[in-house]
């Protein structure tokens, strides 16, 4: 007698990682545009929205709770419902008195809930897929995460601008945008409540007494730092994206800044076209191709090509800064090359984090990996704006390329089995 039919990963992995990417983009990027439109000073915007990234850095501190309490599946759909409610809270408080304080409260709660959702989603992905599926779908999940980011920064911002042009009211426009986002998350929570598979391994850990909880909590963290070559692994997590962490903060200012200031002088609509049309197709192609190739030949075979792919296309911006082309197709082609390289190369990073996290505490250990990844993005990003002002765009993009060198040095030292990520003939 055959067992129950397995739920196809295609039915839930794309939507799960859209749900993971959207709140981060809304809190970290779209909130900046929201507050700018509503007249908040640049100093206040930079200071307070930067702090919203903290939950993604420190989320490993409570990641063992997701391992210990309830199933990852339950955490996912419950957090998605909460995210819908919190986005509705943002929408309702935008037109209210003291909107800045109230919306920041909801954004803070949103950030903590989103970070918790990330822990559960990444842990569930590892439990509900085989190692071979993980290698193939690592490109899919990174692609749909980035698709969510681009849609939030592009389509949501563009739609807000269109509503404002018709009504003349930014508060109303952004209320509609966040109400739409709230509805999307309530639908995602309902969808995942029914569609997510129920793997046998997705179950909370059991304790004989409440006194065991602190001990298990401590052991979970300690076991991560007892992994072989942990210093090399941590350096890999922190340095793999050192160049990109600085590039990503300055790309949009570079494209929008006037030519006299060294930028390309694009309008918001042109920026949306470059990223929403040119960039997103190249990104999806790179991510899907990366996952497919690793599943064929293993991560060890593709690690160095992927390192080159994520870093070398950054040199496109050296050319853009030097030539300052006016042809939108040329600019879009340059962005497409960089986005393809990112999608292809980031596949290796996500898959290697899975390799690091393997073991009895995979959910918590993967959260630790992503926490170090977030730290590796946050700290270089904090100084990138100041550095660009000191160097100018031309020299800054040269520096970005030089900043990729440490990732190659560390990658040469990491342990990696030849068969890891390879799809076998049995699969």
C-alpha positions in Angstrom: 0.0 0.0 0.0 1.5 3.3 -1.0 2.1 6.1 1.5 0.7 9.6 1.4 1.6 11.6 -1.7 4.5 14.0 -1.1 3.8 17.7 -1.4 5.8 19.2 -4.3 8.5 21.6 -3.0 7.4 23.9 -5.9 4.1 24.4 -4.2 5.5 26.0 -1.1 9.2 27.0 -1.4 8.6 30.0 -3.7 5.8 31.4 -1.6 7.6 30.7 1.6 10.7 32.7 0.5 8.5 35.5 -0.8 7.1 35.7 2.7 10.6 35.8 4.1 11.8 38.5 1.8 8.9 41.0 1.8 8.9 42.1 5.5 12.7 42.6 5.5 12.4 44.9 2.4 9.4 46.7 3.8 11.1 47.4 7.1 14.6 48.2 5.9 14.0 49.9 2.5 10.4 50.8 1.8 10.1 52.5 5.3 12.9 54.9 4.2 10.8 56.1 1.2 7.7 56.2 3.4 9.2 58.5 5.9 10.9 60.6 3.3 7.6 61.2 1.6 6.0 62.1 4.9 8.6 64.8 5.7 10.8 63.1 8.3 14.3 64.4 8.4 17.1 62.4 6.8 19.0 62.2 10.1 16.0 60.7 11.9 15.3 58.3 9.0 18.9 57.0 8.9 19.2 56.6 12.6 15.9 54.9 13.4 15.5 52.7 10.3 19.1 51.4 10.7 18.1 50.0 14.1 15.4 48.0 12.5 18.0 45.6 11.2 19.1 44.6 14.7 16.6 41.7 15.1 18.0 39.9 12.1 21.5 40.1 13.6 20.5 38.9 17.1 17.9 36.4 16.1 20.1 33.5 17.1 19.6 34.5 20.7 16.0 33.2 20.6 16.4 30.6 17.8 16.6 27.7 20.2 13.0 28.5 21.2 11.8 27.7 17.7 13.7 24.3 18.0 12.2 23.6 21.4 8.6 25.0 21.3 6.0 23.8 18.8 6.8 22.7 15.2 8.5 24.9 12.6 5.3 24.5 10.5 3.2 26.1 13.2 5.7 28.9 13.8 5.6 29.7 10.0 1.9 30.3 9.5 1.3 31.9 13.0 4.1 34.4 12.3 2.6 35.1 8.9 -0.7 36.0 10.4 1.0 38.2 13.0 3.0 39.9 10.2 -0.3 40.6 8.4 -1.7 42.2 11.6 1.4 44.3 12.2 1.4 45.6 8.6 -2.2 46.5 9.1 -1.1 48.4 12.2 1.4 50.3 10.1 -1.3 51.2 7.6 -3.7 52.4 10.3 -1.2 54.6 12.1 0.3 56.4 9.0 -2.5 59.0 8.9 -2.6 59.3 12.7 -1.1 62.0 15.0 2.5 61.1 16.0 2.6 58.7 13.0 6.4 58.4 13.2 6.5 57.0 16.7 3.5 54.7 16.2 4.7 53.3 12.8 8.1 52.7 14.3 6.6 50.7 17.1 4.8 48.5 14.5 8.0 48.2 12.4 10.0 47.1 15.4 7.4 44.4 16.2 7.4 43.5 12.5 11.2 43.1 12.4 11.2 40.7 15.4 8.3 38.7 14.0 9.9 38.5 10.6 13.3 37.4 12.1 11.5 34.7 14.0 9.6 33.6 10.8 13.0 33.4 9.1 14.3 31.0 11.8 11.3 28.7 11.4 11.2 28.9 7.5 14.9 28.1 7.1 14.7 25.3 9.6 11.5 23.9 8.0 13.2 24.0 4.6 16.0 21.7 5.8 13.5 19.3 7.5 11.0 19.1 4.6 13.5 18.6 1.8 16.3 16.0 1.1 19.9 17.1 0.7 19.6 16.8 -3.1 16.4 18.9 -3.1 18.2 21.5 -1.0 21.0 21.8 -3.5 18.5 22.2 -6.4 16.1 24.6 -4.6 18.7 26.7 -2.9 18.7 28.7 -6.1 14.9 28.9 -6.1 14.7 30.1 -2.6 17.4 32.8 -3.0 15.7 33.9 -6.2 12.3 34.3 -4.7 13.7 36.1 -1.7 15.3 38.6 -4.0 12.2 38.8 -6.2 10.2 39.8 -3.0 12.8 42.5 -2.3 12.7 43.9 -5.8 8.9 43.8 -5.9 8.7 45.7 -2.6 11.3 48.3 -3.5 10.0 48.6 -7.1 6.4 47.8 -7.5 5.1 49.0 -4.1 7.1 52.2 -4.3 5.9 52.8 -7.9 2.3 52.1 -6.9 2.5 54.5 -4.0 3.8 57.2 -6.4 0.9 56.5 -8.8 -1.7 56.8 -6.0 -0.1 60.0 -4.8 -0.1 61.5 -8.3 -3.9 61.0 -8.4 -4.8 62.0 -4.9 -2.0 64.3 -3.8 -1.9 62.6 -0.4 1.2 60.5 0.5 -0.4 59.4 3.8 -3.4 57.9 1.9 -1.1 56.3 -0.7 1.1 54.6 1.8 -1.9 53.5 3.9 -3.2 51.7 0.8 0.2 50.1 0.1 0.6 48.7 3.7 -3.0 47.6 3.7 -2.3 45.6 0.5 0.8 44.1 2.1 -1.2 43.1 5.2 -3.8 41.4 3.0 -1.0 39.5 1.1 0.4 38.2 4.4 -3.0 37.1 5.7 -3.5 35.1 2.5 0.0 33.6 2.7 -0.6 32.5 6.3 -3.9 30.8 5.2 -2.2 29.2 2.2 0.7 27.8 4.1 -1.6 26.5 6.9 -3.0 24.1 4.3 -0.2 23.5 1.8 2.9 23.1 3.9 4.0 19.4 4.2 4.2 17.8 7.6 7.6 16.1 7.8 8.0 13.5 10.5 11.2 15.2 11.7 9.4 18.5 12.3 8.5 18.1 16.0 9.4 20.0 19.1 12.1 18.7 21.5 10.7 17.0 24.6 11.9 17.6 28.2 11.4 15.7 31.3 11.2 18.8 33.4 11.3 22.6 33.0 14.8 22.7 34.5 16.1 21.1 31.3 15.1 24.1 29.2 18.1 26.4 30.1 20.5 23.5 29.8 19.3 22.6 26.3 19.2 26.3 25.3 22.9 26.6 26.3 23.9 23.3 24.7 22.4 24.4 21.4 24.6 27.4 21.2 27.7 25.7 22.5 27.4 22.9 20.0 27.6 25.4 17.1 30.9 26.8 18.3 32.3 23.3 18.8 32.0 22.5 15.0 35.4 21.7 13.3 37.2 24.7 11.9 34.6 27.0 13.4 36.9 30.1 13.0 37.3 29.5 9.3 33.5 29.0 9.0 32.7 32.2 10.8 35.2 34.1 8.7 33.5 32.7 5.6 30.1 33.8 6.8 31.3 37.3 7.6 33.5 37.9 4.5 31.8 36.1 1.6 29.7 39.3 1.0 32.1 41.9 2.1 32.3 43.7 -1.2 28.6 43.3 -2.0 27.6 44.6 1.5 29.1 47.9 0.5 28.0 47.9 -3.1 24.3 47.2 -2.4 24.0 50.3 -0.1 25.4 52.7 -2.8 23.9 51.3 -6.1 20.6 53.1 -5.9 22.1 56.4 -4.7 24.6 56.1 -7.6 21.9 55.5 -10.2 19.8 58.4 -8.8 22.5 61.0 -8.1 22.9 63.7 -10.7 25.7 63.3 -13.2 27.5 66.3 -11.8 27.8 64.4 -8.5 29.1 61.3 -10.3 25.8 59.5 -10.6 23.7 58.5 -13.6 20.8 60.8 -13.0 18.0 58.3 -13.4 14.4 59.1 -12.4 12.5 56.8 -10.0 10.5 55.4 -12.9 13.8 54.6 -14.8 15.2 53.0 -11.7 12.2 50.8 -11.3 12.5 49.8 -15.0 16.2 48.9 -14.6 15.7 46.8 -11.5 12.1 45.5 -12.2 12.6 44.5 -15.8 16.3 44.1 -16.6 17.4 43.0 -13.1 14.7 40.6 -12.0 14.9 38.4 -15.1 18.7 38.1 -14.8 18.4 37.4 -11.1 16.0 34.6 -11.5 18.0 33.0 -14.3 21.2 33.1 -12.2 19.6 31.7 -9.1 17.8 28.8 -10.9 20.8 28.0 -13.0 23.0 27.9 -9.9 20.8 25.5 -8.1 20.5 23.2 -11.1 24.2 23.0 -11.7 25.1 22.3 -8.1 22.5 19.5 -8.0 24.3 18.0 -11.1 28.0 18.3 -10.0 28.0 19.2 -6.3 28.9 22.5 -4.5 32.7 21.8 -4.4 32.8 21.7 -8.2 31.0 25.0 -8.6 32.2 27.0 -5.5 34.9 28.9 -7.3 32.9 29.7 -10.4 30.2 31.0 -8.1 32.6 33.1 -6.1 33.8 34.7 -9.3 30.2 35.2 -10.5 29.1 37.0 -7.4 32.1 39.3 -7.2 33.6 40.0 -10.7 30.4 41.6 -12.2 30.6 44.3 -9.5 33.3 45.7 -11.9 30.4 46.8 -14.2 29.9 49.7 -11.8 33.5 50.9 -12.3 32.6 51.2 -16.0 29.3 52.9 -15.3 30.9 55.4 -13.0 33.7 56.1 -15.5 31.6 56.3 -18.7 28.3 57.6 -17.2 26.3 56.3 -20.2 23.0 57.9 -21.0 21.5 54.9 -22.9 19.1 53.2 -20.5 19.6 49.9 -22.3 23.3 50.0 -21.6 22.7 50.8 -17.9 20.1 48.1 -17.6 22.4 45.5 -19.3 25.1 46.4 -16.7 22.6 45.9 -13.8 21.4 42.7 -15.4 25.0 41.3 -15.5 25.5 42.1 -11.8 22.1 40.7 -10.8 22.8 37.4 -12.8 26.1 37.1 -11.0 24.5 37.7 -7.7 21.8 35.1 -8.2 24.3 32.5 -9.4 26.9 33.1 -6.8 24.7 33.5 -3.8 23.4 30.0 -4.3 26.8 28.7 -3.1 26.6 30.8 0.1 23.1 29.6 1.0 23.9 26.0 0.4 27.1 26.1 2.4 25.2 27.6 5.4 23.0 24.4 5.2 26.2 22.3 5.3 27.4 24.2 8.4 24.0 23.9 10.2 23.7 20.1 9.7 23.1 18.2 12.9 20.5 17.8 15.7 20.1 21.6 16.1 19.9 22.5 12.4 17.2 25.2 12.8 19.0 27.1 15.6 22.4 26.6 13.9 21.1 27.9 10.6 19.8 30.9 12.4 23.2 31.5 13.8 24.6 31.3 10.3 22.2 33.9 9.0 22.8 36.0 12.0 26.5 36.2 11.2 25.6 36.7 7.6 23.4 39.7 8.6 26.3 41.1 10.7 28.6 40.7 7.7 26.2 42.8 5.7 25.3 45.4 8.4 28.8 46.5 9.6 30.3 47.1 6.1 27.1 48.7 5.0 27.2 51.2 7.9 30.5 52.7 6.7 29.9 52.4 3.0 28.1 55.8 2.7 30.9 57.7 4.5 33.5 55.9 2.4 31.8 56.7 -0.9 31.7 60.4 0.1 35.4 60.3 0.8 36.4 58.5 -2.4 33.8 59.4 -4.9 31.9 56.8 -6.9 34.7 56.0 -9.3 37.2 55.0 -6.6 34.5 53.6 -4.4 33.6 50.9 -6.9 37.3 50.0 -7.3 37.4 49.6 -3.6 34.4 47.3 -3.7 36.3 44.9 -6.0 39.4 45.0 -3.7 37.1 44.2 -0.8 36.1 40.9 -2.4 39.6 39.4 -2.0 39.2 38.2 1.6 36.3 36.0 0.6 38.5 34.1 -1.9 41.2 33.6 0.7 38.8 32.2 3.3 37.0 30.0 0.7 40.3 28.2 0.0 40.3 27.0 3.6 36.7 25.8 4.2 36.0 22.1 4.5 33.7 20.8 1.7 33.0 17.2 0.6 32.9 16.6 -3.2 29.5 15.0 -3.1 27.8 17.6 -1.0 24.7 18.9 -2.9 25.0 16.5 -5.8 21.9 14.8 -7.0 22.3 11.1 -7.2 20.8 8.8 -9.9 18.4 7.4 -7.4 16.9 10.8 -6.9 
